[in-house]
Protein backbone atom coordinates (compact mmCIF):
# COMPACT_ATOMS: atom_id res chain seq x y z
CA UNK A 1 0.00 0.00 0.00
CA UNK A 2 1.25 3.54 -0.87
CA UNK A 3 2.18 5.76 2.11
CA UNK A 4 0.11 8.95 2.45
CA UNK A 5 1.72 12.39 2.66
CA UNK A 6 0.84 12.49 6.38
CA UNK A 7 2.57 9.15 6.97
CA UNK A 8 5.63 10.46 5.15
CA UNK A 9 5.78 13.60 7.27
CA UNK A 10 5.38 11.56 10.45
CA UNK A 11 8.25 9.27 9.39
CA UNK A 12 10.41 12.32 8.63
CA UNK A 13 9.53 13.92 11.97
CA UNK A 14 10.48 10.66 13.68
CA UNK A 15 13.89 10.69 11.95
CA UNK A 16 14.44 14.30 12.95
CA UNK A 17 13.63 13.54 16.60
CA UNK A 18 15.90 10.49 16.54
CA UNK A 19 18.76 12.54 15.01
CA UNK A 20 18.82 10.34 11.89
CA UNK A 21 20.01 11.62 8.52
CA UNK A 22 17.41 12.15 5.80
CA UNK A 23 17.47 10.05 2.65
CA UNK A 24 17.42 11.44 -0.88
CA UNK A 25 13.75 10.29 -1.05
CA UNK A 26 12.92 12.25 2.13
CA UNK A 27 14.53 15.35 0.65
CA UNK A 28 12.67 14.96 -2.62
CA UNK A 29 9.39 14.42 -0.86
CA UNK A 30 9.94 17.63 1.13
CA UNK A 31 10.77 19.51 -2.08
CA UNK A 32 7.91 18.22 -4.19
CA UNK A 33 5.02 17.35 -1.93
CA UNK A 34 5.23 18.73 1.59
CA UNK A 35 3.62 22.08 2.31
CA UNK A 36 6.04 24.95 2.72
CA UNK A 37 5.11 25.64 6.36
CA UNK A 38 5.84 22.06 7.42
CA UNK A 39 9.23 22.20 5.68
CA UNK A 40 10.02 25.45 7.50
CA UNK A 41 8.87 24.07 10.84
CA UNK A 42 11.09 20.97 10.50
CA UNK A 43 14.11 23.04 9.45
CA UNK A 44 13.55 25.50 12.27
CA UNK A 45 13.40 22.65 14.77
CA UNK A 46 16.86 21.48 13.71
CA UNK A 47 18.17 25.05 13.58
CA UNK A 48 16.94 25.73 17.14
CA UNK A 49 18.37 22.44 18.39
CA UNK A 50 21.78 23.56 17.13
CA UNK A 51 21.71 27.32 17.80
CA UNK A 52 18.60 28.21 19.82
CA UNK A 53 17.45 31.63 18.61
CA UNK A 54 21.00 32.89 18.01
CA UNK A 55 21.63 34.41 14.59
CA UNK A 56 25.18 35.14 13.48
CA UNK A 57 26.69 37.98 11.46
CA UNK A 58 30.18 39.33 10.97
CA UNK A 59 31.94 42.57 10.11
CA UNK A 60 33.72 41.83 6.89
CA UNK A 61 34.87 43.18 3.57
CA UNK A 62 34.61 41.31 0.27
CA UNK A 63 37.33 42.01 -2.30
CA UNK A 64 37.08 40.71 -5.88
CA UNK A 65 40.67 41.19 -7.09
CA UNK A 66 40.03 40.66 -10.81
CA UNK A 67 37.14 39.95 -13.16
CA UNK A 68 39.44 38.66 -15.92
CA UNK A 69 38.77 34.96 -16.24
CA UNK A 70 39.81 32.16 -18.57
CA UNK A 71 36.46 30.42 -17.99
CA UNK A 72 33.09 31.15 -19.65
CA UNK A 73 30.51 29.86 -17.16
CA UNK A 74 27.02 30.53 -18.51
CA UNK A 75 25.56 31.64 -15.18
CA UNK A 76 28.30 34.22 -14.59
CA UNK A 77 27.93 37.92 -15.44
CA UNK A 78 31.17 38.86 -13.68
CA UNK A 79 33.91 37.56 -15.97
CA UNK A 80 35.61 39.55 -18.71
CA UNK A 81 37.92 38.01 -21.33
CA UNK A 82 41.55 39.01 -20.89
CA UNK A 83 42.41 41.32 -23.83
CA UNK A 84 44.62 39.82 -26.53
CA UNK A 85 46.17 43.23 -27.30
CA UNK A 86 46.36 46.75 -25.85
CA UNK A 87 43.78 47.90 -28.40
CA UNK A 88 41.29 45.60 -26.72
CA UNK A 89 41.73 47.11 -23.25
CA UNK A 90 38.28 48.70 -23.02
CA UNK A 91 36.45 45.61 -21.77
CA UNK A 92 35.49 46.77 -18.27
CA UNK A 93 38.07 44.29 -17.07
CA UNK A 94 40.22 45.09 -14.03
CA UNK A 95 42.84 43.64 -11.77
CA UNK A 96 43.76 45.14 -8.41
CA UNK A 97 47.35 45.60 -7.33
CA UNK A 98 48.51 44.11 -4.06
CA UNK A 99 48.82 47.68 -2.73
CA UNK A 100 45.14 48.35 -3.61
CA UNK A 101 44.05 45.16 -1.87
CA UNK A 102 46.09 45.83 1.25
CA UNK A 103 44.84 49.43 1.42
CA UNK A 104 41.21 48.20 1.26
CA UNK A 105 41.81 45.53 3.90
CA UNK A 106 43.65 48.01 6.15
CA UNK A 107 40.82 50.54 5.88
CA UNK A 108 38.25 47.93 6.95
CA UNK A 109 40.51 46.54 9.72
CA UNK A 110 41.17 50.00 11.12
CA UNK A 111 37.38 50.39 11.39
CA UNK A 112 36.78 47.12 13.18
CA UNK A 113 36.35 44.44 10.48
CA UNK A 114 37.42 40.95 11.52
CA UNK A 115 37.42 39.25 8.09
CA UNK A 116 38.45 39.89 4.52
CA UNK A 117 36.83 37.60 1.93
CA UNK A 118 38.87 37.59 -1.30
CA UNK A 119 37.95 35.83 -4.54
CA UNK A 120 38.33 36.57 -8.23
CA UNK A 121 38.33 35.24 -11.78
CA UNK A 122 40.99 32.86 -13.07
CA UNK A 123 43.48 35.42 -14.37
CA UNK A 124 45.65 34.09 -17.20
CA UNK A 125 48.76 36.13 -16.39
CA UNK A 126 49.11 36.78 -12.65
CA UNK A 127 51.78 34.52 -11.11
CA UNK A 128 51.24 32.43 -7.97
CA UNK A 129 53.50 34.86 -6.06
CA UNK A 130 50.74 37.52 -6.48
CA UNK A 131 48.46 35.42 -4.25
CA UNK A 132 51.02 34.48 -1.59
CA UNK A 133 52.33 38.05 -1.46
CA UNK A 134 48.75 39.34 -1.16
CA UNK A 135 48.13 37.16 1.91
CA UNK A 136 51.51 37.96 3.49
CA UNK A 137 51.05 41.71 2.95
CA UNK A 138 47.58 41.69 4.55
CA UNK A 139 48.85 39.56 7.40
CA UNK A 140 51.63 42.06 8.11
CA UNK A 141 49.37 45.13 8.14
CA UNK A 142 46.25 43.52 9.69
CA UNK A 143 47.67 40.83 11.99
CA UNK A 144 44.35 39.56 13.43
CA UNK A 145 42.19 39.93 10.35
CA UNK A 146 41.02 36.52 9.15
CA UNK A 147 41.87 36.00 5.48
CA UNK A 148 39.16 33.83 3.89
CA UNK A 149 40.20 33.57 0.29
CA UNK A 150 40.22 31.67 -3.00
CA UNK A 151 37.60 29.14 -4.05
CA UNK A 152 38.59 25.56 -4.83
CA UNK A 153 38.60 26.52 -8.53
CA UNK A 154 41.18 29.24 -7.94
CA UNK A 155 43.33 26.83 -5.90
CA UNK A 156 43.39 24.38 -8.84
CA UNK A 157 44.20 27.25 -11.22
CA UNK A 158 47.16 28.21 -8.99
CA UNK A 159 48.40 24.64 -9.03
CA UNK A 160 48.21 24.65 -12.86
CA UNK A 161 50.09 27.95 -13.34
CA UNK A 162 53.06 27.09 -11.12
CA UNK A 163 56.27 25.90 -12.76
CA UNK A 164 57.34 23.33 -11.77
CA UNK A 165 53.74 22.45 -11.05
CA UNK A 166 52.78 22.48 -7.35
CA UNK A 167 50.22 20.04 -6.02
CA UNK A 168 46.99 21.27 -4.42
CA UNK A 169 48.50 20.37 -1.04
CA UNK A 170 51.62 22.43 -1.76
CA UNK A 171 49.56 25.40 -2.96
CA UNK A 172 47.36 25.32 0.15
CA UNK A 173 50.38 24.93 2.42
CA UNK A 174 52.15 27.90 0.81
CA UNK A 175 49.02 30.07 1.14
CA UNK A 176 48.49 28.99 4.75
CA UNK A 177 52.11 29.85 5.55
CA UNK A 178 51.53 33.27 3.96
CA UNK A 179 48.50 33.97 6.20
CA UNK A 180 45.45 32.31 4.59
CA UNK A 181 42.93 31.42 7.31
CA UNK A 182 40.18 29.48 5.51
CA UNK A 183 38.55 28.80 2.14
CA UNK A 184 35.19 30.20 1.05
CA UNK A 185 32.64 27.84 -0.44
CA UNK A 186 32.37 29.12 -4.02
CA UNK A 187 32.72 27.21 -7.27
CA UNK A 188 30.69 24.17 -6.22
CA UNK A 189 27.67 25.14 -8.36
CA UNK A 190 25.73 21.84 -8.73
CA UNK A 191 27.56 18.53 -8.43
CA UNK A 192 26.11 16.84 -11.48
CA UNK A 193 27.60 15.87 -14.84
CA UNK A 194 24.64 17.06 -16.93
CA UNK A 195 24.49 20.47 -15.23
CA UNK A 196 28.29 20.76 -15.43
CA UNK A 197 28.21 20.04 -19.16
CA UNK A 198 25.39 22.53 -19.78
CA UNK A 199 26.47 25.51 -17.71
CA UNK A 200 30.13 25.40 -16.67
CA UNK A 201 31.85 22.72 -18.71
CA UNK A 202 35.24 24.46 -18.95
CA UNK A 203 35.49 24.57 -15.16
CA UNK A 204 36.69 21.60 -13.10
CA UNK A 205 33.90 19.52 -11.61
CA UNK A 206 32.98 17.92 -8.33
CA UNK A 207 35.94 15.50 -8.05
CA UNK A 208 38.46 18.33 -8.08
CA UNK A 209 36.30 20.62 -5.91
CA UNK A 210 36.08 17.92 -3.24
CA UNK A 211 39.78 17.12 -3.57
CA UNK A 212 40.67 20.71 -2.66
CA UNK A 213 38.30 20.76 0.32
CA UNK A 214 39.48 17.32 1.47
CA UNK A 215 43.11 18.45 1.35
CA UNK A 216 42.25 21.68 3.16
CA UNK A 217 40.46 19.74 5.90
CA UNK A 218 43.46 17.39 6.23
CA UNK A 219 45.72 20.44 6.60
CA UNK A 220 43.50 21.90 9.34
CA UNK A 221 42.02 24.60 7.08
CA UNK A 222 38.27 25.10 7.64
CA UNK A 223 36.13 25.69 4.56
CA UNK A 224 32.58 26.50 3.47
CA UNK A 225 30.42 24.99 0.73
CA UNK A 226 27.98 26.61 -1.69
CA UNK A 227 25.17 25.41 -3.95
CA UNK A 228 24.14 27.62 -6.87
CA UNK A 229 20.45 26.90 -7.46
CA UNK A 230 17.67 28.13 -9.71
CA UNK A 231 19.21 27.78 -13.20
CA UNK A 232 19.09 24.52 -15.21
CA UNK A 233 19.21 22.00 -12.37
CA UNK A 234 16.32 19.86 -11.11
CA UNK A 235 15.21 19.53 -7.51
CA UNK A 236 16.63 16.00 -7.45
CA UNK A 237 20.02 17.41 -8.50
CA UNK A 238 19.88 19.94 -5.65
CA UNK A 239 19.12 17.19 -3.11
CA UNK A 240 21.91 15.02 -4.50
CA UNK A 241 24.34 17.99 -4.22
CA UNK A 242 23.42 18.46 -0.56
CA UNK A 243 23.74 14.72 0.13
CA UNK A 244 27.26 14.79 -1.36
CA UNK A 245 28.21 17.64 0.97
CA UNK A 246 26.89 15.69 3.94
CA UNK A 247 28.84 12.57 2.94
CA UNK A 248 32.05 14.58 2.56
CA UNK A 249 31.49 16.23 5.95
CA UNK A 250 31.05 12.82 7.60
CA UNK A 251 34.49 11.80 6.26
CA UNK A 252 36.13 15.04 7.37
CA UNK A 253 34.60 14.86 10.85
CA UNK A 254 35.96 11.34 11.18
CA UNK A 255 39.43 11.82 9.71
CA UNK A 256 40.48 15.47 9.65
CA UNK A 257 41.31 18.30 12.04
CA UNK A 258 39.02 20.66 10.03
CA UNK A 259 35.70 20.43 8.19
CA UNK A 260 32.93 22.50 6.54
CA UNK A 261 31.64 25.24 8.81
CA UNK A 262 28.79 26.42 6.72
CA UNK A 263 26.58 25.76 3.68
CA UNK A 264 25.65 28.78 1.56
CA UNK A 265 22.83 28.14 -0.92
CA UNK A 266 23.25 30.87 -3.57
CA UNK A 267 20.07 31.97 -5.35
CA UNK A 268 20.80 32.36 -9.07
CA UNK A 269 20.85 35.99 -10.30
CA UNK A 270 20.25 35.79 -14.09
CA UNK A 271 20.87 39.50 -14.85
CA UNK A 272 23.65 39.98 -17.38
CA UNK A 273 24.53 36.27 -17.72
CA UNK A 274 24.18 33.97 -20.74
CA UNK A 275 21.20 32.43 -18.89
CA UNK A 276 19.39 35.74 -18.49
CA UNK A 277 16.21 34.30 -20.03
CA UNK A 278 15.76 32.04 -16.98
CA UNK A 279 13.51 33.47 -14.28
CA UNK A 280 15.23 33.81 -10.91
CA UNK A 281 14.01 31.58 -8.05
CA UNK A 282 10.88 32.80 -6.27
CA UNK A 283 10.83 33.62 -2.56
CA UNK A 284 9.15 30.32 -1.74
CA UNK A 285 11.76 28.39 -3.73
CA UNK A 286 14.48 30.27 -1.82
CA UNK A 287 12.87 29.40 1.53
CA UNK A 288 12.35 25.75 0.62
CA UNK A 289 15.94 25.39 -0.63
CA UNK A 290 17.42 27.02 2.47
CA UNK A 291 15.26 24.81 4.70
CA UNK A 292 16.19 21.67 2.73
CA UNK A 293 19.88 22.61 3.01
CA UNK A 294 19.47 22.70 6.80
CA UNK A 295 17.67 19.37 6.88
CA UNK A 296 19.91 17.47 4.42
CA UNK A 297 23.24 18.80 5.82
CA UNK A 298 22.49 18.05 9.44
CA UNK A 299 26.21 17.43 10.18
CA UNK A 300 27.32 20.89 8.96
CA UNK A 301 26.96 23.43 11.74
CA UNK A 302 25.70 26.55 9.95
CA UNK A 303 23.39 27.56 7.08
CA UNK A 304 24.00 31.01 5.66
CA UNK A 305 21.55 33.14 3.69
CA UNK A 306 23.98 35.45 1.90
CA UNK A 307 21.74 38.53 1.84
CA UNK A 308 23.25 39.81 -1.44
CA UNK A 309 21.78 36.76 -3.21
CA UNK A 310 18.51 36.17 -1.38
CA UNK A 311 17.91 39.89 -0.60
CA UNK A 312 17.96 41.28 2.96
CA UNK A 313 14.19 40.81 3.40
CA UNK A 314 14.12 37.17 2.34
CA UNK A 315 17.31 36.44 4.34
CA UNK A 316 15.57 37.87 7.42
CA UNK A 317 12.50 35.65 6.96
CA UNK A 318 14.82 32.68 6.38
CA UNK A 319 16.00 32.93 10.01
CA UNK A 320 12.82 30.93 10.74
CA UNK A 321 13.52 28.46 7.91
CA UNK A 322 16.73 26.80 9.04
CA UNK A 323 19.12 29.71 8.49
CA UNK A 324 21.27 30.89 11.41
CA UNK A 325 23.80 33.17 9.64
CA UNK A 326 23.51 36.22 7.35
CA UNK A 327 27.18 36.75 6.39
CA UNK A 328 28.13 40.34 7.05
CA UNK A 329 28.56 43.96 6.16
CA UNK A 330 30.21 42.93 2.81
CA UNK A 331 30.63 46.57 1.62
CA UNK A 332 31.68 45.85 -1.99
CA UNK A 333 30.52 42.91 -4.10
CA UNK A 334 31.15 42.61 -7.81
CA UNK A 335 30.13 39.04 -8.72
CA UNK A 336 26.38 39.65 -8.88
CA UNK A 337 24.53 42.94 -9.07
CA UNK A 338 20.75 42.87 -8.88
CA UNK A 339 18.46 45.51 -10.37
CA UNK A 340 21.31 47.70 -11.62
CA UNK A 341 23.08 47.85 -8.23
CA UNK A 342 26.70 48.97 -8.34
CA UNK A 343 29.55 47.24 -6.52
CA UNK A 344 28.82 49.13 -3.29
CA UNK A 345 26.48 46.67 -1.54
CA UNK A 346 26.62 47.17 2.20
CA UNK A 347 24.57 46.56 5.32
CA UNK A 348 25.61 48.36 8.49
CA UNK A 349 25.94 46.51 11.78
CA UNK A 350 22.84 48.34 13.05
CA UNK A 351 20.85 47.15 10.02
CA UNK A 352 22.00 43.54 10.46
CA UNK A 353 21.16 43.61 14.18
CA UNK A 354 17.75 45.17 13.52
CA UNK A 355 16.90 42.49 10.96
CA UNK A 356 17.89 39.78 13.44
CA UNK A 357 16.07 41.33 16.43
CA UNK A 358 12.88 41.82 14.45
CA UNK A 359 12.97 38.16 13.44
CA UNK A 360 12.87 37.28 17.15
CA UNK A 361 16.52 36.18 17.26
CA UNK A 362 19.58 37.24 19.25
CA UNK A 363 22.33 38.80 17.13
CA UNK A 364 25.75 37.29 17.81
CA UNK A 365 28.80 38.79 16.18
CA UNK A 366 31.10 35.95 15.13
CA UNK A 367 34.50 35.72 13.51
CA UNK A 368 35.03 33.60 10.38
CA UNK A 369 35.35 30.42 12.45
CA UNK A 370 32.15 31.20 14.41
CA UNK A 371 33.94 32.24 17.59
CA UNK A 372 32.20 34.99 19.53
CA UNK A 373 33.61 38.49 18.97
CA UNK A 374 33.70 40.67 22.10
CA UNK A 375 33.65 44.44 21.46
CA UNK A 376 34.68 47.23 23.84
CA UNK A 377 34.87 50.98 23.12
CA UNK A 378 36.91 50.96 19.91
CA UNK A 379 38.34 47.48 20.40
CA UNK A 380 37.53 43.85 19.65
CA UNK A 381 38.88 40.45 20.55
CA UNK A 382 37.84 36.84 20.18
CA UNK A 383 36.24 35.49 23.36
CA UNK A 384 39.08 34.05 25.47
CA UNK A 385 41.93 35.54 23.37
CA UNK A 386 44.89 37.23 25.05
CA UNK A 387 45.12 39.93 22.35
CA UNK A 388 43.01 42.95 21.50
CA UNK A 389 42.57 44.92 18.26
CA UNK A 390 42.00 48.65 18.60
CA UNK A 391 40.18 50.52 15.85
CA UNK A 392 38.81 53.92 14.89
CA UNK A 393 35.17 54.70 15.63
CA UNK A 394 33.57 57.73 14.05
O1 LIG B 1 31.48 30.65 -6.98
C1 LIG B 1 28.34 33.30 -9.83
C2 LIG B 1 28.31 32.19 -7.56
C3 LIG B 1 30.00 32.31 -6.06
C4 LIG B 1 26.28 33.88 -9.98
O2 LIG B 1 32.06 30.96 1.73
C5 LIG B 1 26.47 33.32 -8.72
O3 LIG B 1 31.16 32.32 3.18
C6 LIG B 1 24.26 33.64 -8.20
O4 LIG B 1 30.97 31.57 -3.10
N1 LIG B 1 24.01 34.19 -9.40
C7 LIG B 1 30.87 33.26 -5.26
N2 LIG B 1 25.49 33.19 -7.84
C8 LIG B 1 30.20 33.62 -3.95
C9 LIG B 1 30.51 32.65 -2.85
C10 LIG B 1 30.26 33.05 -1.44
C11 LIG B 1 29.48 34.14 -1.14
C12 LIG B 1 29.27 34.48 0.19
C13 LIG B 1 29.86 33.76 1.20
C14 LIG B 1 30.66 32.68 0.89
C15 LIG B 1 31.33 31.93 1.99
C16 LIG B 1 30.85 32.30 -0.44
O5 LIG B 1 28.93 33.03 -6.62
C17 LIG B 1 30.60 31.66 -7.27
C18 LIG B 1 29.36 31.17 -8.00
O6 LIG B 1 28.96 29.93 -7.49
N3 LIG B 1 27.76 32.94 -8.68
N4 LIG B 1 27.45 33.87 -10.64
C19 LIG B 1 24.97 34.34 -10.31
N5 LIG B 1 24.72 34.87 -11.50
Boltz pocket constraint, residues with backbone or C-beta under 6 A from the ligand:
constraints:
  - pocket:
      binder: B
      contacts: [[A, 75], [A, 76], [A, 77], [A, 151], [A, 183], [A, 184], [A, 185], [A, 186], [A, 187], [A, 188], [A, 189], [A, 224], [A, 225], [A, 226], [A, 228], [A, 264], [A, 266], [A, 267], [A, 268], [A, 269], [A, 270], [A, 271], [A, 273], [A, 306], [A, 309], [A, 327], [A, 335], [A, 336]]
      max_distance: 6.0
